Amino acid sequence: MKFKNALIVLLITAFVSLVGNFVGPKINPLTALPGMLILVGIAAVGIVLSKVIPGKIPAVAYIVTIAAIMTIPGVPFSKEVYEYTAKVNFLALCTPILAYAGIYTGKNLSSLKNTGWRIFVLAVAVMLGTYIFSALIAHFILKIIGQI
């Protein structure tokens, strides 16, 4: 995908997320706009890095790394990044992303059918493993901090 197309998709996703942010948690789009622009910027930089740096590292790896580094206490502007992005509701971000995933899956349903029953087993294993280990991690963290 060309960067221009990726940027258009990012901006459409940001717009839909801002609308969702307003409809759901009632956060004013102008209040959430700086945080959304930060998120779009991080995603854009991650996409560029995945194209320019040799190797087959996916853009999401760069995006997550950049976002994690930008919110480490002590990193310049980390407090501001956190404050602005905290005004963007996570579920408002998920809605357009999951819609795109559904459209993509529906568009490529024939290739999905060709993978056979093994993809179903893999999907169930991934979801089950993610749920169980997330629950275990949450349980241990809550136990450590004395919440349970």
C-alpha positions in Angstrom: 0.0 0.0 0.0 1.3 3.4 -0.9 1.9 5.9 1.9 -0.7 8.3 0.5 -3.4 5.6 0.6 -2.3 4.6 4.1 -2.5 8.2 5.2 -6.0 8.6 3.7 -7.1 5.5 5.6 -5.6 6.8 8.8 -7.4 10.1 8.5 -10.7 8.5 7.7 -10.2 6.2 10.7 -9.4 9.2 12.8 -12.5 11.1 11.7 -14.8 8.1 12.4 -13.1 7.6 15.7 -13.6 11.2 16.7 -17.3 10.8 15.8 -17.5 7.6 17.8 -15.7 9.4 20.7 -18.4 12.0 20.7 -21.4 9.7 20.3 -20.3 7.2 22.9 -18.4 8.8 25.8 -19.5 12.3 24.8 -16.0 13.7 24.4 -15.9 16.9 22.3 -14.1 16.2 19.0 -12.0 19.3 19.5 -10.9 18.1 22.9 -9.9 14.7 21.4 -8.4 16.1 18.2 -4.8 16.7 19.5 -4.6 13.1 20.9 -6.0 11.7 17.6 -3.5 13.7 15.6 -0.7 12.3 17.8 -2.0 8.7 17.2 -2.2 9.3 13.4 1.3 10.8 13.5 2.7 7.8 15.4 1.0 5.4 12.9 2.3 7.4 9.9 5.9 7.3 11.2 5.6 3.6 11.9 4.4 3.0 8.3 7.2 5.0 6.9 9.8 3.2 9.0 8.5 -0.2 7.9 9.0 0.9 4.3 12.5 2.5 4.7 14.2 0.2 7.2 15.4 -3.1 5.6 13.8 -6.3 6.8 10.3 -7.6 7.0 9.3 -6.0 10.2 5.6 -5.0 10.1 4.5 -1.4 10.6 2.6 -2.3 13.7 5.8 -3.3 15.5 7.2 0.2 14.8 4.0 1.9 15.8 3.8 0.0 19.1 7.5 0.7 19.9 7.2 4.4 19.1 4.0 4.8 21.2 5.6 2.9 24.1 8.7 5.0 24.0 6.8 8.3 23.7 4.9 7.5 26.9 7.8 6.5 29.1 8.1 8.9 32.0 11.0 11.2 31.6 10.9 11.2 27.8 10.4 14.7 26.5 6.7 15.4 26.0 5.6 12.1 27.4 3.2 13.7 29.9 1.6 15.8 27.1 1.3 12.7 24.8 -0.4 10.8 27.6 -2.7 13.6 28.5 -3.9 14.2 25.0 -4.2 10.6 23.9 -6.1 9.8 27.1 -9.0 11.8 25.7 -9.4 9.3 22.9 -11.7 6.5 23.9 -10.2 3.0 23.1 -13.6 1.7 21.9 -14.0 4.6 19.6 -10.8 3.6 17.9 -11.7 -0.1 17.7 -15.0 0.4 15.9 -13.6 1.6 12.5 -10.6 -0.7 12.7 -12.9 -3.8 13.3 -15.1 -2.6 10.4 -12.2 -2.5 8.1 -11.1 -5.9 9.2 -14.6 -7.3 8.5 -14.7 -5.7 5.1 -11.2 -7.1 4.3 -12.2 -10.5 5.5 -15.4 -10.5 3.5 -13.6 -9.3 0.4 -11.1 -12.2 0.7 -13.6 -14.9 1.9 -12.6 -17.2 -1.0 -9.0 -17.3 0.1 -10.1 -17.7 3.7 -12.1 -20.8 2.7 -9.0 -22.2 1.0 -7.2 -22.3 4.3 -9.5 -25.0 5.6 -10.5 -26.0 9.1 -7.0 -25.4 10.5 -7.5 -21.6 10.5 -10.6 -22.1 12.7 -8.6 -24.2 15.2 -5.8 -21.6 15.1 -8.2 -18.7 15.7 -9.9 -20.5 18.6 -6.5 -21.3 20.1 -5.3 -17.7 19.8 -8.5 -16.3 21.3 -8.6 -18.8 24.1 -4.9 -18.3 24.9 -5.2 -14.5 24.8 -8.2 -14.6 27.1 -6.6 -17.1 29.6 -3.3 -15.3 29.8 -4.8 -11.9 30.0 -7.0 -13.1 32.9 -4.0 -14.7 34.6 -1.8 -11.5 34.3 -4.7 -9.3 35.5 -5.3 -11.7 38.5 -1.6 -11.6 39.5 -1.3 -7.8 39.1 -4.5 -7.3 41.1 -3.2 -9.7 43.8 0.1 -7.9 44.0 -1.5 -4.4 44.4 -3.9 -5.8 47.0 -7.2 -5.3 45.0 -8.1 -9.0 45.5 
